[in-house]
Amino acid sequence: MSEPVYAELDGDIATVVLNRPERMNALDKSMWLKLGTVLRELDLDGALRCIVLRGAGGKAFAAGADISEFANERANAAQARRYGEDIAGSMRALAQEVHSPLG
């Protein structure tokens, strides 16, 4: 699959894949946004019992944020604040999934 972040469903288990192995799955801004979107969509599926988050390739789960884009995405205080807000939104979606009670 060519999507940088995608979900695979297997019954009541979803696997969310960070799919950028050539960069050791370092998350750029578009990946952070997509991760939040995917997690929020999965949250709507009341049949899911488990979400697994993994990195593609055999070298790394994720190297963290892709700092190569910082010069463009975080060039000033306003951009840096927006970047942080975008990441925080995705992290909130992840935290909501982790703490959601099972049905």
N, C-alpha and C positions, 0 to 999 in steps of 0.2 A: 504494500500500500504506500502511496506517495504522500499522503497527508502527514504533516509534522506532528499532529496529535490526533489520535483516533481511539474509538472504543470498539472492542469486540465483545459480543454477548454470547454466553454459553449457559443457557438455562437461567438460573437466578444469580449468576456471577458475571460481572462486567470486568474486563481488563482494559485499562486506559494505557495506551502506549505512547511514550515520547519517542518520536521517530525521526531522529536526526543523528544517526550513528557516526556520520563523517565528522561531526563536531562534538562527539561524545555526549550527544543529546543536550547540549547547552541550550537553555531556553532563551530565545529572543522574544521581543515584545509580542510578536504575533502568536508565538507558541503559548506565552502566558495567557493571552486573551482567549485563545482556543481552548486551553486547559480549563479555564473557568466556564466557558460555554458548554463544553462536554460534560463537566461535572454537574452543572445546573440541569442539563437535559436528563442525565441519569437520575438525578434526584426526583424527577417526575415519575419514574418507573417504580411503582409501589411493590413490584414483584422481586426486585433485586434484594439479595441478602448480603452481597459482598462486592466490593470494588477493589481490584488489584491495580496498583500503579507500577508500571515497569518501563525500563528503557530498552530501545531496540539495539541490536548488535551485541557483541560479547565483551565490550571493553568497560562500559560504565552505565550506571543507572541514569545519572545526569551530572554533568560537570558544574551545574549551577546556572547563573545568568550568563548570557553571551555578552561579555564585556566589550567585544569588538564593535557593538552598536552604540555604546555609551556616548561617544563623541557627537553622534547625531541625535540620539533619543534623549540625552540628558545634558544638553549643551548649556542650559541655563536653569535657574531655580524653578521656573514655572514648568519646564519640561521634566525636570527631575521629580517634582511633586506629582505631576500627572502619571509618570512612569510608576512611581511608588503606589499611587492609588490603583492603577491597573493591576499591578501584581497583588496588592492587598485584596482586591476583589476576588481574584482567583484563589488566593489562600483562604479567604473566608468560605468560598464554595467547597474547598477541600475540607476545612474544619467542620463545616456543617454536615458533610457526608460522614466524617469520622464520628461525630457525636449524635447523629440521628438515631433515635431508638428504633429497634427492629419491630416490624409490625406484627 
